[in-house]
Amino acid sequence: MLSVPALPYAFQFDPAHTALIVIDMQRDFIEPGGFGASLGNQVARLAPSVPVVAELLGLCRRHKLLIVHTREAHRPDMADCPPAKRARGNPAVQIGDNGPMGRILVSGEPGCEIVAAVAPLVDEIVLDKPGKGAFYATALGEILRIKGIRQLIFAGVTTEVCVQTSMREANDRGYDCLLIEDATESYFPEFKAATLEMIRAQGGIVGWTAPLQALASAFQAATQESHA
Ligand code: TIU
């Protein structure tokens, strides 16, 4: 087991039974003209997470973790988009409507793609999800069971919406979850800060949080031990 200096206490994980889950690093949230912008958000606020997620992906690829990327994405026929979800937000630009990057939050459209700097490799799993949580109406639970996964490392956007929802779903399913603090961002800095606090409060009621450097140091310590 590797040990990451984390809050509220050290996060223990076995790389062979751990997956990295990268949530919704899509153009629709991170670039101007997409879903995030249609809701009135300052999308530039998510930009700092991109190079950190890229570094996290590099680290996890080197250490052979299972890697899963999610996208918040609806079917082109919109049959999986509840009218209540579509009706929420900006009435002028709704999910499924045409925007500068194609139809908003629709699979196959340019805006739905993951930004180039953190793009999936061909052998990595990409899951489209119709909800905020990564387990709802997806094969994620089944995939993790088949792969023998017990711990999850989370990154992506936005911290308090799809990342937190997915972590809570995972926590209820018995996974130990670590959120990489600098590999996630919100349009609302105060919501990000509150989410990190609520995840690790009450003895880690949802999971653990740690910066990327702490995870890197855990891998480094294990590598040095194996060469000693
Ligand atoms: N609006 C917002 O902050 N987020 C979402 O709608 N989806 C995700 O977090 N991916």
Boltz pocket constraint, residues with backbone or C-beta under 6 A from the ligand:
constraints:
  - pocket:
      binder: B
      contacts: [[A, 23], [A, 24], [A, 29], [A, 36], [A, 39], [A, 72], [A, 132], [A, 157], [A, 158], [A, 159], [A, 161], [A, 162], [A, 163], [A, 187]]
      max_distance: 6.0
